[in-house]
């Protein structure tokens, strides 16, 4: 292990004060060739999903632009980045959805390899570390001209990344949804118009798929991640939940709560909170899988309505439990359509 790598293996996401979703999105969407964007223009850009001036901000004579990342930091980046390193699977998902192939990626959430749903698209791309835990020697070897650092909040790590290339962007704030983050990334790689089209296509596909669910149209779907200590259900603005809502589905009454996080793990006494017309279950670790297998033999689990009606579906936690992107959203639409459409 190199000396550059050793201080990074303990890097963890740090809690930060949440930014307003629209404000954070506006920051990434106000890239320009000069620093003349106004706050009013930024707010309008966020609310409309478009940059204040145009989808492709003009580059200066040196072929570079200045954008503000999700923390408000002004960052000079190449007008047309060619060597992109992504530090989260959300960044990777976004870049691939825009037809770009990065030169360095990290492993998926809770995985020691790239997420399965993207694996075929990143064959041969070097892995430069785990999620938000880059190995600096490997990042250097990738020779990036743009680093997309997800919701990285470790200032020491960001400082080291910016020494590799100043064009290092924090691409999402804690409360940003995937569409806002995706538009910001689209702007950073000078493909905002294309990003807007990807989202429009997604919206149309989600609505169409939801309309084809027959008797299950509008069903209440429970979305749960099973942890070693018990189940956590997803709040309404969490990624997979948002996709379900875009399909016209609903959430069980106990889960009808705004927010983009998971609840604390529930005890068996509160397991009824995870019930619904349908129950989608995911895990991220082997310990989580073992805990789910153990509880499935217990009466409290077997008494759930979704279990008794044979309406439980096991899904990929590395897709359903993330902050998401267009390609992950396509997987969720497919999973829901396959399960509910088959029994409509």
Buried (B, 14 or more C-beta within 10 A) or exposed (E): EEEBBEEBEEBEBEEEEEBEBBBBBBBBBBBBBEEEBEEEBBBBBBEEBBBBBEBBBEBEEEEBBBBBBBBBBEBEBBBBBEBBBBBBBBBBBBBBBBEBEBBBBBBBBBBEEBBEBBEEBBEEBBBBBBBBBBBBBBBBEBEBBBBBBBBBBBEEBBEBBBEBBEBBBBBBBBBBBBBBBBBBBBBBBBBBBBBBEBBEEBEEBBEEBBEBBEEBBEBBBBBBBBBBEBBBBBBBBBBBBBBBBBBBBBBBEBBEBEEBEBBEBBEEEBBBBBBBBBBBBBBBBEEBBEBBEEBEEEEEBEEBBBBEEEBBBBBBBBBBBBBBBBBBBBBBBEBBBEBBEEEE
